[in-house]
């Protein structure tokens, strides 16, 4: 007999704390995960993040070409899990949402993405990654950008250690 299905993610749980919103927008590594019809996962790297002034909406910025498998899955099944991690410290937070919206980027979103990626690059340079490799991996100049917005439902501490997996207070 197959295992029971996991309960659906909870609805949005109010605004994000300011410190968490600041962390999400500070130039961290952002991994977006979705799944397709056969429950096969897909992942993509977002290059930037912005949090609405009221702390209720998170918008991720992705290049559409490299993110196509995730975007395809989200069009069919709009649930998402997103990990935000600072490579030099391994500080990691995971947000989940049962409903995402794919939108056109705002006029200044490319600049937001560039600022976030530049900050992430500084962190990764300290770990010995070559600048040209990082630019090639993350930045796709001629590729259209897409904005993925959601109201976070569940939030978890995922920094390795004894607190990993604990729900974050909202």
C-alpha positions in Angstrom: 0.0 0.0 0.0 1.5 3.4 -0.9 2.3 5.8 1.9 -0.4 8.4 2.7 -0.1 11.8 1.0 1.4 14.6 3.0 -1.0 17.2 4.3 -1.3 20.3 2.1 0.9 23.3 3.0 -0.8 25.8 5.3 -2.1 29.1 4.0 -0.1 32.3 4.3 0.8 32.9 7.9 1.1 36.7 8.0 4.0 39.0 7.2 7.6 37.9 7.4 9.7 39.3 10.2 11.9 42.1 9.0 15.2 40.2 9.7 14.0 37.3 7.6 12.9 39.5 4.7 16.3 41.2 4.9 18.1 37.8 4.7 16.0 36.7 1.7 17.0 39.9 -0.2 20.6 40.0 0.9 22.3 38.1 -2.0 21.9 34.5 -1.0 21.8 31.3 -3.1 18.1 30.7 -4.0 16.9 27.2 -5.1 13.3 26.9 -6.3 11.7 23.4 -6.3 8.5 22.2 -7.9 7.2 18.9 -9.1 5.6 17.6 -12.2 2.6 15.3 -12.8 4.4 12.2 -11.8 5.7 13.8 -8.6 9.2 14.1 -10.2 11.0 17.2 -8.7 12.4 20.0 -10.8 14.7 22.7 -9.5 16.1 26.0 -10.8 18.2 28.8 -9.4 16.6 32.2 -8.8 19.0 35.2 -9.2 17.2 37.6 -7.0 14.4 38.2 -4.5 12.3 41.1 -3.4 9.8 41.1 -0.5 6.8 43.4 -0.6 6.8 46.4 1.8 4.2 44.7 4.0 6.2 41.5 4.2 3.5 39.3 2.8 4.7 38.6 -0.7 8.0 37.1 -1.8 8.9 37.6 -5.5 11.7 35.5 -7.0 13.5 36.5 -10.2 14.5 33.7 -12.6 15.8 33.5 -16.1 13.2 31.7 -18.1 15.5 29.5 -20.2 17.3 27.7 -17.4 14.2 27.7 -15.2 11.9 26.2 -17.9 11.4 22.8 -16.2 10.3 24.5 -12.9 8.1 27.0 -14.7 6.4 24.2 -16.7 5.7 22.3 -13.5 4.5 25.4 -11.6 2.0 26.2 -14.4 0.5 22.7 -13.8 1.0 22.5 -10.0 1.5 25.9 -8.4 3.1 24.6 -5.1 6.7 25.6 -4.4 9.5 25.1 -1.9 12.3 27.6 -1.9 15.7 27.4 -0.1 17.6 30.6 0.7 21.2 29.9 1.8 24.3 31.9 2.5 27.1 29.6 1.2 29.9 30.9 3.5 27.9 30.2 6.7 25.4 27.6 5.5 22.6 29.7 7.1 19.5 28.4 5.3 15.8 29.1 5.4 13.1 27.2 3.5 9.7 28.8 2.5 6.8 26.8 1.1 3.6 28.0 -0.6 0.7 26.1 -2.1 0.1 28.8 -4.7 2.4 30.8 -6.9 1.9 33.4 -9.6 4.1 33.7 -12.6 4.3 37.4 -13.6 6.2 39.7 -15.9 9.1 41.3 -14.0 8.7 44.8 -12.7 10.8 47.5 -14.5 13.6 47.5 -11.9 13.7 43.7 -11.4 16.8 43.2 -13.5 18.6 45.7 -11.3 17.3 43.9 -8.2 18.5 40.6 -9.6 21.9 42.0 -10.5 22.4 43.5 -7.0 21.4 40.2 -5.3 23.7 38.2 -7.6 26.6 40.6 -7.1 26.3 40.1 -3.3 26.1 36.3 -3.7 29.2 36.5 -5.9 31.2 38.3 -3.2 30.2 35.5 -0.8 31.2 32.8 -3.3 34.5 34.5 -4.2 35.5 34.1 -0.6 35.1 30.4 -1.0 37.4 30.3 -4.0 34.9 30.2 -6.9 36.2 31.9 -10.1 34.3 35.1 -11.1 33.8 34.1 -14.7 32.3 30.7 -13.7 29.8 32.4 -11.4 28.8 34.9 -14.0 28.3 32.1 -16.6 26.4 29.9 -14.3 24.0 32.5 -12.9 23.6 35.4 -15.3 21.9 34.9 -18.7 22.0 38.3 -20.3 19.9 37.7 -23.4 17.4 35.5 -21.6 14.0 36.9 -20.6 13.4 37.1 -16.8 10.2 35.9 -15.1 8.9 36.9 -11.6 7.5 34.2 -9.4 5.4 35.6 -6.5 3.9 33.9 -3.6 2.7 34.4 0.0 4.8 32.1 2.2 2.8 29.6 4.1 5.4 27.5 6.0 8.8 28.7 6.9 11.6 26.5 8.3 15.1 26.9 9.7 17.3 24.6 7.5 20.8 25.7 8.7 22.6 22.4 9.5 22.6 21.6 13.2 20.2 20.9 16.0 17.6 23.4 14.9 17.3 22.2 11.3 13.7 21.6 10.2 12.1 23.6 13.0 9.3 25.9 12.0 10.1 29.6 12.1 7.9 31.7 14.3 5.8 34.3 12.4 
